[in-house]
């Protein structure tokens, strides 16, 4: 029986550990927190997962909260005008529903499941020197702890990382009490509110430790009017600031928030990081090799909601690569080929995310505007969140965008 060490208990690490466990591998999982510490800790992300990523969980029978989480059937885009009214507003319908389950709920539950199924769980914040010692006992070591010091083992891939500084300042609040959404009361949707030159507000239905909730998520251009959360430690002050910015920049969303209150004292999160792709193989001081996974090697800004989706894809891809390897050694060539296989999908999410962080080209603005009149365009844009590869066909190049809009409007 092959022995594998997985370091990191997030979406990718746990999904992969549980998947390998069902295939008969001897798995050790290292987490820096217990399930209870995760469940009662601070929120970690916004994690809207679309159809493909959800199917990876279903395939492993890990969709424990699917019946409880809101079914997100649409994705809407609003663009604020100079006078804080909606210059553009539309909703695209998803081909399969999305869901957002608070990672405190999911990761705590999956961690307990891993232990109940006989996996060896080690609660320890691993260091590089720890891994140098442990690695000799395993056939393969995978690192999926993207916010730990272990990331330093993986060098930045400059050719795939156009940004070297954070492009957004992030501020998240989980709330109860948002009023009904008048635009489409018959179904749930993620709403993306674009404030040109300032940033974005995402409003997302979710399931958290206390049940149904909504996530308010500001992405602010650094140094701009949304970049005001640094040093705000008090959760109540964080929410008040969130709502104040909604009133100023997205009053149509603020209108629903008269009774908004935090889901819990740990329901806020702030931060910023540079979107980065890293080389997939890390070398330990003793010469051993480790393979990076998910946001250790592909860390995209959350502006396009790809983080948890990419992590799920990575876990599914690595699972296939490991199983197909059989009894052959997990050498450096194999590690690089496993990452390259994952990169075939990850590259599309990365390209799209990086494009949305920059100045939006005129042909993309035209497409966003046209989607308000052409439901097929709105639907295609919305479903690109599940399949970013499709953007290659109509989004990046002005000529392709123009041809697609002509086709969609019947003027081709």
N, C-alpha and C positions, 0 to 999 in steps of 0.2 A: 504494500500500500504506500503510495507516494505521499510525502509529508510536505505541507505547504503552510507558510506563515503569512498571514494577512495583517498588516499594520494599519489601523484606522477603521473606525466603525461608523462610517457615513453611508450614503446611498450606494456607492460603488463597492466599498469594502465589505459591507454586510451582504449585499445582494450576491456578490461573488463568493463569499465564504459559505453562504447558505446553499448556493447552487453547486459548488464543489462538494459540499457535505452530502448532498443527495446523490452525487455520482460516486461516492465511496472513498473519497480522499480523506486523509487524516489532516484535519485543519486546526491550526491554532490561530486565534484571533486576538489581537492586542488592541485594547481600547483604553484611553486615558480617563474614562469615566464609567461608572456603573450605570445600569439601566435606570435606576431611581435618580441618580444624579443628572442624567440626560433629561428624564421626564420632568423634573422640577427645576431645570436650569433655564438659561436664557434661550429665546428663539434663535435659530441658526440660519434661516434662509426664508425664501418665499416659495420655492419649489412647485411651480405649476407644471405638472407632468402631462404630456400629450399622449395620443393614442399608442404610438409605437413603444414609448417607455413604459406605459401602463401594461402593455401586453407582455413585456419582458417579466414584469412582476407576476402577472397571471400565469405565465408559463411555468413559474417556479412555485405557484400556489402561495404567493406572499401578499396577495391583495386583500389583506385582513380588514381594511377599513373602506372597501369600495362601496358597500351599501350605506355607509354613514356619511361619507364626504359628498358635498354638493357636486352635481354633475354640471360641468361647465360646457355649454353647448355652442357658445359663440365667443368671438373675440372682436372687440370694438375699438375703433380709433377715433379720437377727437383731436382737433388741432385748435389751439387757442389763437384768437386774433389779437391785435394790439389793444383792443378795449376789453379783453378778458371774456369775450363771448366765443361761442364755438363757430369758427370759420368753416370747419369740416366736421362731419359726424356720421359714422356708419358702423354697422356690425356685420362681420362675416360669420357664416355658420360653419362649424367644424364638422368634418366627415365622421368623426368619432369623438365622444366627449373626453374632456380633460378633467383632472382633479388635482387639488392641492391638499395634502395631508401634512400638518405640522411635523417637522422632522423629529421633534421631541417625542411625539406619539409613535411615529414609525420606527425610529432607530431604537428606542427603548424596547418596543415590542419585538422587533427582529433580534435584538441582542438576547433577550430572554428566550426566544425560540431557538436560537443557535445553541445556547447552553442546555436547554431542555432536550435537544436532539443529540446530545452527547459531545458537542464540540468543546474543545479546550479553550476556555476564555481566560485571558490574562489582563488584569486591570493594572495598567502601567503606562506612563507616558514615555515611550521608547526614545532613546537617544541613539546617535550614530554608533557610539561605542557599545551600547547594548546590542545593537543589530550585528556588529562585528563578532560578538560572542555567540549570539543565537543562530546566526545564519549557517553555521557549520552543521547544525542538526537538521536542516531542511533541504529539500530538493529545489525549492523555489521560495523566494521572499518577495512579496508584493507590498508596495507602499501606496496607501490611499489616504494618508493623513495630510491633506492639502494645506492645513493651517499650522503645521508644526515645523520645527527646525529641520526636520528630515528633508524638506523641500530643497535645502541648500545642496544636497548631493546631486541635484539634477540641473545641469547648466541650461541657461536660456538659449533658445533657438532663435537667433536674431533674424534669420530669413523669414520666419513665420510669425514674428512678434513686432508689428509696426509701431507699437506704443511702448515707451519705457517709463511712463508715469501714469497714475490713475486718471481716467477720463471722466469719472463721475464720483460725486460724494453721495453715499448711500444712507438712507434712513428709513427704517421699517417700523410699523406699528400694527399689532394684531388687535382688532377691536370687535366688540359686540355693539349692537344697537344702531347700525346704519339703517336708514329708512328704505322702503321699496324703491326699486329703480323704475321710473315711469316709462323709459324708452322701450323696454321689452320685459314687462313683468311676467311673461309666460315662460321665460327661460333664464338661466344664469349665464353670465359672460364675464370674462376678464376685460377690463376697460383700460386702454392705453391712451393717456392724455398727453399730447405733445405740446410743450410750450417753447416755441422756437427761440434759440439762443439762451434759454434758461435751464431746461431739463425736461423731465418726464414724471408724471404721476401714474402709477399702476394701482388699480383697485381690483382685488381678487377674492372671490368666495373661497373659503377654506374650511377645513376641519381641524380643530385644535383640542387641547386637553380638556376644555370645558364645552366642547361641542361645536356647533356651527358658528363661524366667525367670518370676518372680512379682513384682508390685509391691505393696508395703505402703505405704499412704497414710493418714496421720492428718490429720483436719481437727478442730482444737481450738477450742473457744469461747475467744476472747481473754481472758486473765487467769485461765483455768481450769487444771486439772491437766495438760492436754495442751499448754499453751502454754509449752513448756520448751526449744524448739530454738533460740531466738535466741542467736547467738554460738557455737553448736556448729559448729566448722569441721572437726574430725577425723571422717572417714567412719566409722571404727570406733566412735567414741563415739556418733555419730548412730544407727547400727544398734543398739547396746546399749540406748540410750534407747528406741528404737522397740519393741524386744522387752520391755523392762521394763514399758512401758505396756500392751503386749498381755497380759502376765502378770497385771497388776493389773485391767484392765478387760474384756478379751476372752480369758479363759483357754482357751476352745475353739479359738481361732485360735493362741494361743501353743503349744498342744500339738503343732502341726505344725512348729514352728519350731526344734526342737532342733539341727538341722544347717544352719540358715540362715546364709548368708554373702553379702556384697555381690558383685554381678556384676563390679564394677570400682571403682577408686578414685574415679571420677566418677559413681557410681550413687546419689548422694543429692541432695536438693534441698529448700530451705526457702523460705518467703516468705509474704506476705499482701498483699491488695489489696482495695480497695473495689469491689464490683460496680457497674459504671457503663455507662450508655448515653450515647453522645455524638452530637452533631449530625454529619451525614455529610460535610459540605463544609468543607474548610479553605481559608483564603485566604493566599496567600504575600505577603511584603512588597511585591513588584512588582505585585500585583494578580491573579496567576494563581490558578486554582482547582485543588484536588486532591480526590480522592474517597477517603474512608476505607473500609477493608474489615475484616471479621472482628473480632478483639478490639480493634482501634483504635476501633471504633464500638459494639460490643456485647461487653463483657467481663463474663461471668458467673462467679460462684464455681464451682469444679469439683465442688461437692457432688452435682450431678446428672449429671456426666460429659458436659456439652454442649459444651465448648470446641472440640474438634477436629471434632465433628459440625456445629456451627454454622459453623465456618470452611469446611468442605467445602460446606455448603449455600450459603454466601455466594459462594464461588468459582463454583459452578454457576449461581447466579442472575445474578451479574454477567456471566458469560460469555454467557448468553442475551441479557441487556440490551444488551451491547456489539455482539453480532452483529446483533441486530434493528435497531440504530441505523443500520446501513449507513454511508453517507458523510456523514450529517448531523452537525453539531457536538456535541461532548460538553459542553454548556453546563450551567449551574447547575441549571436545571429538570430536565434529563435526569439529572444526578447524584442529585438528590433523589428522582426517580421510581425510579431503580435501587435506591437504598437502601430506599425504601418497599416495593418488590417483595420484597426480602430480608427486611424486617421482618415481613412477613405470616407467615413461619415462625419467625423469630427471637423474636418477641414471646411465643410460647407457651413456648419454652425459658426465656426470661427470667422470665416470670410464675411458672413452676413452680419454678425455682431460687430465686427470692426468697422464695417461700412456704416452701420447705424450710429456709431459713436462720432463719426465725422460730420462735416457739413453735408446736408442732404441735397443731392443734385436735383436740378430742375426737372429732369424726366421722372424721378421718383416722386417729387412733389406733385407732378401732374397725375401720376398714377394714384397716389393717395387721394387726390381730389376727385378723380374719375370714379373711384370705388363708391363714392356716395350716390352715384347715379347708375352704376353698373354692378348689380349684386354678384355676378360671376367673378368680377375683379376682387371685390371684397372677400368672397369666399376663398379665392385662390391665395390671397395674401394671408388670410387667417390660417389656412392649412399649411402654409410655409413654416409655421412655428413647429409643426410636427415633422415636416420634411423640408429642411432648409435647402436641400439639393435642388429643389424645383426653382429656386430663385435664379439659378444659372440660366434658365430658359427665358426669363422675361424681365428681370429686375435690374441687373447691373449695367447693361449696355443700352444707350439711348435708342439705337436702331431696333433692338429686340423689344424694348418697352413700347415704342411707337407702333410696331407691327402688331403686338399683342393687343394694345388698346383699340387699334383699328379693327382687329378681328372681333374683339369682345363687343364693340359698339355697332358692328355690322356695316362698317364703312370701308372695310378692306377691299 
